[in-house]
């Protein structure tokens, strides 16, 4: 199975470093343009199913891609959501030089990995190894996904490089859960 993994387009909150977490968010003008370019970049690839986080910023991005794949099954899935940040959601992140304050209300990387592993299990049960699946998700959730692909503990997700808005990553997945990363965080379609 081939997974094409895309982060949602830019939002004004991304630009302003506001924590969106599991709030819906709305794509900015730039984010809508990025999503259109991503759709054009992927239009010649046969996609068998599209799965998006159920948050609006991801759905809007997935819809911009899906319009080039008429009739392709499209589903929203909560397991692809961004990390839950509790009361930090809607507030500015601390400066990059400062660490995120510790809080028991934040979703842990292990909890995120557990829901992503559940999603991958569903994919393996629902699709054949010859199919290509598009996944639209969020920055930290995708980093946790790549920690899983690299057989790293979830707590090492922050060591995975930041995921750019509407970047394209491609992973080959076997039924035995062996992963091969073909492309990571590619944004050449945006220039």
Secondary structure by P-SEA (a helix, b strand, c coil): ccccccccccccccccccccccccccccaaaaaaaaaaaaaaccccccbbbbcccaaaaaaaaaaaccccccbbbbbcccccccccccccccccccccccccccccccaaaaaaaaaaaaaaaaacccccbbbbbbbcaaaaaaaaaaaaccccccccccccccccbbbbbbbcccccccccccccccccc
